[in-house]
Amino acid sequence: MMLCRITDMHDKEVINVCDGTRLGCVDDVEVDTCTAQLVAIVIHGRSKCMGLMGHEEDIVIGWKEIEVIGEETILVNHPMPPCGCGPHNKRAGILNGIFCSR
């Protein structure tokens, strides 16, 4: 058993074992205040166009999706939704798929 403080979780790199994608680093956590249990880790959404266009949605990974918490890395089994660059995205237009980051 490894004891870990919430502050130790901050900045750990999160890797999705579904496809090997680096999701980012832990920025925040969700805690159930009634049971004092960690419910999820949160990775803030990436900036769009150097932050001028806002940012993507945060990635919230539930406790049950966490596979391994290591010294520097957290492995998760988190199915990601489509990135929105496919033919179903009406805004993609002529540049369809060029700027897809996932």
Summary of the structure (lengths in Angstrom):
residues: 102
radius of gyration: 15.7
end to end distance: 33.8
largest distance: 52.2
contacts: 224
relative contact order: 0.19
helix: 13%
strand: 33%
